[in-house]
């Protein structure tokens, strides 16, 4: 984002803050009365979309479902008893009975679909990462604030009592001042092999699936799920599973905004296939604070997609290093707290446990009803996915990035800055975000 774009966003945010506050104090949309179920539209019916549809069906009304793959949308429709199933998400957004949407598409659709939903006045639960690139994440944040809607990022740990209690202990100083966090995502994935372009499967509107992205012909190993490993459609496993660990590592570290320095080394060390993203990476970010000793913070992220030997015997997690000890934390349900000299602190608990309304989905619906910000508000999501996009950019350009945190650009590096945005389909598409400065 250029200085002018950043100033424009801040000016607009200031201009709308009073209106946003008034909307919040007024109690949100009230969803046709506090006792009536919020009507939700599902956008994306793949593996995660189907899972989210089941989760929301228990606490909301699923009005309609959408997916370019007819077999997927009809399967989910039948399972959650939705009134209709469509291929084009605009049918969902045009439905005035729909209060909120869940965006569980491939990454290249996350922000465009969520932005369109905000502009249609719908509240949005958007899967992680909330954008395909940093520029789109900023646009989504602006769209949410401008249209005064709730946007929840799909980092479920923000509403998990186990993780929230651990973070609260860090805030209370159980290991002193946290100066460094190290997160990891280590697992053995499969090869996607090598394929050639072919015809899409029957019942798939592939043109609609590609949507705003640059056009690429259908190829089996860049379609369902395997799209994660292609630059045009995904964000690699740093953006896929890594977003979760990066998010609660950043949360525990207590940092906000972009880091001033981002670096990453790695590449394809194991898989000799069509994947474009790295299968091995070590990434590092630094926040200087005010520059004084004690106020700098560092976050490390480690990824190996071919390993079955995990730190602390968990495939994903984070370690927090404080001035008086360390904490090991994993969303798999593991926690260990140590004082100085690695002395185990048994039965560590927060003095003031956080109050949560339920799981991440219930938190989203409660935020809609009350007008408050959800636990993983779009602004929190923006700061988290910024690390994903900076890491991927650093890997691709092959050097350390010095970040202008105000402009949200890399200093003196056109190649890296291009990777913080994207090129849309040359022939144009109705879903390409409009009304933002490129």
C-alpha positions in Angstrom: 0.0 0.0 0.0 1.4 3.4 -1.0 1.6 6.3 1.5 -1.3 7.9 -0.2 -3.4 4.7 0.0 -2.5 4.3 3.6 -3.5 7.9 4.4 -6.7 7.5 2.5 -7.6 4.4 4.5 -6.8 6.0 7.8 -8.8 9.1 6.8 -11.8 7.0 5.8 -11.5 4.9 9.0 -11.6 8.0 11.1 -14.6 9.4 9.2 -16.6 6.2 9.8 -15.5 5.4 13.3 -18.3 7.3 14.9 -20.9 5.7 12.8 -19.4 2.3 13.5 -19.4 3.0 17.2 -23.1 4.1 17.0 -24.0 0.9 15.2 -22.1 -1.2 17.8 -23.7 0.6 20.8 -27.1 0.1 19.1 -26.8 -3.7 19.4 -25.9 -4.8 15.9 -28.5 -6.1 13.5 -30.5 -8.0 16.2 -31.0 -10.7 13.6 -34.8 -10.5 13.4 -35.0 -10.6 17.2 -32.6 -12.0 19.7 -34.4 -15.3 19.8 -34.5 -16.0 16.1 -31.7 -17.8 14.3 -29.3 -15.8 12.1 -29.7 -16.8 8.4 -26.3 -17.9 7.0 -25.2 -18.5 3.4 -22.4 -21.0 2.7 -19.9 -20.0 0.0 -17.7 -22.9 -0.7 -18.6 -26.6 0.0 -15.3 -28.4 0.0 -13.9 -30.2 2.9 -13.6 -27.2 5.2 -16.8 -25.7 3.8 -18.8 -28.9 4.6 -17.3 -28.9 8.1 -18.3 -25.3 8.7 -21.8 -25.9 7.3 -22.3 -28.7 9.8 -21.0 -26.4 12.6 -23.2 -23.5 11.7 -26.3 -25.7 11.1 -26.5 -26.4 14.8 -26.6 -22.7 15.8 -27.9 -20.9 12.8 -30.3 -21.3 9.8 -28.5 -22.3 6.6 -30.4 -20.5 4.0 -28.4 -21.5 0.9 -25.1 -23.0 -0.2 -22.9 -22.2 -3.1 -20.1 -24.0 -5.0 -19.0 -24.2 -8.6 -18.9 -28.0 -8.2 -22.5 -29.2 -8.4 -21.9 -32.5 -6.6 -20.3 -30.7 -3.6 -23.0 -28.1 -3.2 -25.8 -30.6 -3.5 -24.2 -32.9 -0.9 -23.9 -30.1 1.6 -27.4 -28.8 0.8 -28.8 -32.2 1.6 -26.8 -32.5 4.8 -27.8 -29.2 6.3 -31.3 -28.9 4.7 -30.6 -25.7 2.9 -33.4 -24.2 0.8 -31.3 -23.8 -2.3 -27.9 -24.7 -3.8 -26.3 -22.4 -6.5 -23.0 -22.1 -8.3 -22.7 -18.3 -8.4 -22.2 -16.6 -5.0 -24.1 -13.5 -6.2 -27.3 -15.5 -5.7 -26.4 -15.7 -2.0 -25.5 -12.1 -1.7 -28.7 -11.0 -3.4 -30.8 -13.0 -0.9 -32.2 -10.4 1.5 -33.0 -13.1 3.9 -29.3 -13.9 4.4 -27.7 -12.0 7.3 -24.2 -13.5 7.1 -22.0 -15.6 4.9 -19.3 -18.1 5.5 -16.5 -18.0 2.9 -14.7 -21.3 2.7 -13.5 -21.1 -0.9 -9.9 -21.6 -2.2 -7.6 -18.8 -1.0 -7.8 -16.8 -4.3 -11.5 -16.2 -3.6 -11.3 -15.4 0.1 -11.0 -11.6 0.0 -12.9 -11.0 -3.2 -15.9 -13.0 -2.0 -15.7 -11.4 1.5 -15.4 -7.9 0.1 -18.5 -8.4 -2.1 -20.4 -9.7 1.0 -19.4 -6.7 3.0 -20.6 -4.4 0.2 -23.9 -6.3 0.2 -24.3 -5.6 3.9 -23.6 -9.2 5.0 -21.5 -10.2 8.0 -18.7 -12.5 7.1 -16.9 -15.5 8.6 -13.9 -15.9 6.3 -11.6 -18.9 6.4 -7.9 -18.5 7.0 -5.9 -16.9 5.5 -8.4 -14.0 5.0 -6.7 -13.0 1.8 -4.5 -14.3 -1.0 -2.1 -11.3 -0.6 -1.5 -8.4 1.8 -3.1 -5.8 -0.4 -6.4 -7.7 -0.5 -6.4 -8.1 3.3 -6.1 -4.3 3.7 -9.0 -3.9 1.3 -11.1 -6.4 3.2 -10.4 -4.5 6.5 -11.5 -1.3 4.8 -14.6 -2.9 3.4 -15.6 -4.2 6.8 -15.3 -0.9 8.5 -16.9 1.1 5.7 -19.9 -1.1 5.6 -20.1 -1.6 9.4 -20.3 -5.4 9.4 -18.7 -8.1 11.5 -15.9 -10.0 9.9 -14.5 -13.0 11.8 -11.2 -14.6 10.6 -11.2 -18.4 10.8 -8.4 -18.8 13.4 -10.4 -20.8 15.8 -7.8 -20.7 18.6 -8.9 -17.2 19.4 -12.1 -18.7 20.9 -10.6 -21.8 22.4 -10.6 -21.6 26.2 -7.5 -23.8 26.4 -5.4 -21.4 24.2 -7.1 -18.3 25.6 -6.2 -19.3 29.2 -2.6 -19.9 28.2 -2.3 -16.5 26.5 -3.9 -14.9 29.6 -1.2 -16.5 31.8 1.4 -14.9 29.5 -0.3 -11.6 29.9 -0.2 -12.0 33.7 3.6 -12.6 33.5 3.8 -16.3 34.3 7.2 -16.4 32.5 8.0 -12.7 32.8 8.2 -10.5 29.7 7.8 -12.6 26.5 10.5 -11.5 24.1 10.6 -14.4 21.6 8.0 -16.8 20.2 8.7 -19.8 18.0 5.9 -21.6 16.1 6.1 -24.7 14.0 4.1 -26.7 11.5 5.7 -30.1 10.8 3.9 -33.0 9.1 4.3 -35.3 6.2 2.2 -34.3 3.2 1.9 -36.2 0.0 3.3 -35.5 -3.5 0.9 -34.0 -6.0 2.8 -35.6 -8.8 3.0 -34.1 -12.3 0.0 -33.6 -14.5 -1.0 -32.0 -17.8 -4.0 -29.7 -18.5 -7.3 -31.6 -19.2 -11.0 -31.1 -19.3 -12.6 -30.3 -15.9 -14.9 -32.9 -14.3 -18.6 -32.9 -15.3 -20.7 -30.6 -13.2 -17.9 -28.2 -12.5 -18.1 -24.5 -13.7 -14.3 -24.1 -13.9 -14.5 -20.6 -15.3 -16.4 -19.6 -12.2 -13.9 -21.5 -10.0 -11.0 -19.5 -11.4 -12.9 -16.3 -10.9 -10.7 -13.3 -10.4 -7.4 -15.1 -10.6 -5.2 -15.2 -13.7 -6.6 -17.7 -16.1 -5.0 -21.2 -16.0 -6.4 -24.2 -17.8 -7.8 -27.0 -15.6 -5.3 -29.4 -14.3 -6.1 -32.2 -11.9 -3.3 -31.4 -9.4 -4.2 -27.8 -9.0 -7.9 -28.3 -8.3 -9.6 -29.6 -5.2 -7.3 -29.1 -2.2 -4.1 -29.2 -4.3 -4.8 -25.6 -5.3 -3.0 -24.8 -2.0 0.4 -25.4 -3.6 0.0 -23.0 -6.6 0.9 -19.3 -6.5 -2.1 -18.4 -8.5 -4.6 -20.0 -6.1 -3.1 -20.7 -2.7 -0.7 -19.4 -0.1 1.3 -22.6 0.5 1.3 -24.3 3.9 2.5 -21.2 5.6 -0.9 -19.7 4.7 -2.8 -23.0 5.1 -2.0 -24.7 8.5 0.8 -22.2 9.4 -1.7 -19.4 9.8 -3.0 -21.0 13.0 0.3 -21.3 14.7 1.5 -17.9 13.5 -1.7 -16.4 14.9 -1.5 -17.7 18.4 2.3 -17.2 18.5 1.8 -13.6 17.6 -1.0 -13.3 20.1 1.1 -14.7 22.9 4.1 -12.5 21.9 1.8 -9.5 22.3 2.7 -7.7 19.1 0.4 -5.7 16.7 1.0 -4.3 13.3 3.5 -5.4 10.7 7.1 -6.3 11.7 9.9 -4.0 10.5 12.0 -7.0 9.3 10.9 -10.2 7.6 13.2 -12.9 6.3 12.8 -16.5 5.2 15.0 -19.3 3.8 13.8 -22.6 2.3 12.4 -24.1 -0.8 11.5 -27.5 -2.2 13.8 -29.9 -0.3 11.7 -33.1 -0.6 8.9 -33.1 -3.1 9.9 -33.4 -6.8 6.5 -32.6 -8.2 4.5 -29.7 -9.6 4.1 -27.8 -6.3 5.3 -24.2 -6.5 5.5 -23.3 -2.8 8.3 -24.4 -0.5 8.0 -27.6 1.5 10.7 -26.4 3.9 11.0 -23.0 5.4 12.4 -21.1 8.4 10.9 -17.6 8.8 11.8 -14.8 11.2 10.1 -11.5 12.0 11.1 -8.6 14.2 9.2 -5.8 15.8 11.6 -3.1 17.2 9.1 -1.4 19.5 10.5 2.0 20.5 14.0 0.7 19.9 14.9 0.4 23.6 16.3 -2.7 25.1 13.5 -4.9 26.4 11.0 -3.7 23.9 12.0 -5.6 20.8 10.1 -8.8 19.9 10.9 -11.7 17.6 8.7 -14.4 16.1 10.2 -17.5 14.4 8.1 -19.9 12.2 9.4 -23.3 11.2 7.8 -25.6 8.5 8.8 -29.0 7.3 6.2 -30.9 5.2 8.1 -34.2 5.0 8.9 -34.9 8.6 7.2 -37.1 11.2 9.5 -36.1 14.2 7.9 -33.2 16.0 9.0 -30.8 18.7 7.5 -31.9 22.0 5.8 -34.7 20.0 3.2 -32.4 18.5 3.0 -31.6 14.8 2.1 -28.0 15.5 2.6 -25.6 18.3 4.5 -22.6 19.8 7.1 -21.9 22.4 7.2 -18.7 24.2 10.5 -17.5 25.8 10.2 -15.0 28.6 12.6 -13.3 30.9 11.6 -15.7 33.7 10.9 -18.9 31.9 9.2 -20.5 28.9 5.8 -21.9 27.8 5.1 -24.8 25.4 1.7 -24.6 23.9 -0.2 -26.6 21.2 -3.7 -26.4 19.9 -3.5 -30.2 20.2 -4.1 -29.8 23.9 -0.6 -29.6 25.2 0.8 -27.0 27.6 3.9 -26.9 29.8 5.1 -23.9 31.8 8.7 -23.6 33.1 10.3 -21.1 35.4 14.0 -20.2 35.3 16.5 -23.1 34.9 13.7 -25.2 33.3 11.9 -25.7 36.6 8.5 -27.0 35.8 5.6 -25.0 37.1 2.8 -27.5 37.9 -0.9 -26.8 37.5 -0.3 -23.3 36.1 -3.6 -21.4 35.7 -4.6 -17.8 34.8 -5.6 -15.6 37.7 -8.3 -14.0 35.7 -9.6 -16.4 33.0 -11.0 -14.8 29.9 -14.8 -14.9 29.4 -15.8 -16.6 26.2 -19.3 -17.1 24.8 -18.6 -20.5 23.2 -16.7 -21.7 20.2 -15.5 -19.6 17.3 -18.8 -19.9 15.4 -20.9 -18.9 18.4 -18.6 -16.0 19.0 -19.2 -14.8 15.4 -23.0 -14.9 15.8 -22.9 -13.3 19.2 -20.8 -10.4 17.8 -23.4 -9.9 15.1 -26.2 -9.8 17.7 -24.4 -7.4 20.1 -22.4 -5.3 17.6 -19.1 -6.0 19.3 -15.9 -7.1 17.6 -15.5 -10.8 17.3 -12.5 -12.6 18.9 -10.7 -12.8 15.5 -11.7 -9.5 14.1 -10.6 -8.7 10.6 -8.0 -6.3 11.9 -6.4 -9.1 14.0 -6.6 -11.3 10.9 -4.8 -8.6 8.9 -1.9 -8.5 11.3 -1.6 -12.3 11.2 -1.8 -12.8 7.5 0.7 -10.0 6.9 3.3 -12.4 8.3 2.2 -15.2 6.0 2.4 -12.9 2.9 5.7 -11.4 4.0 7.2 -14.8 4.6 6.1 -16.1 1.2 7.5 -13.0 -0.5 10.8 -13.3 1.3 11.1 -16.9 0.2 10.4 -16.1 -3.5 12.8 -13.1 -3.7 15.4 -14.8 -1.7 16.4 -12.1 0.7 15.5 -10.2 3.9 12.7 -7.6 3.6 12.8 -4.2 5.3 9.2 -3.2 5.9 7.7 0.3 6.0 5.1 -0.6 8.5 3.0 2.5 7.9 2.8 2.2 4.1 2.7 -1.6 4.3 5.4 -1.9 1.6 8.9 -3.3 1.4 11.4 -0.5 1.2 13.2 -0.3 -2.1 12.1 -3.7 -3.4 9.7 -3.7 -6.4 9.8 -7.4 -6.8 8.8 -8.1 -3.2 6.0 -5.4 -3.4 4.6 -7.0 -6.5 4.2 -10.2 -4.5 2.3 -8.4 -1.8 -0.5 -7.8 -4.4 -1.6 -9.9 -7.3 -2.4 -9.7 -11.0 -6.1 -10.4 -11.8 -7.6 -12.0 -14.9 -6.6 -9.9 -17.9 -10.1 -10.2 -19.5 -11.6 -8.9 -16.3 -14.1 -10.5 -13.9 -17.1 -9.3 -11.9 -15.5 -10.4 -8.6 -12.3 -8.3 -8.9 -12.4 -5.8 -6.0 -13.5 -2.3 -7.1 -13.3 1.0 -5.4 -9.8 0.5 -4.1 -6.5 2.1 -5.2 -4.2 -0.4 -6.8 
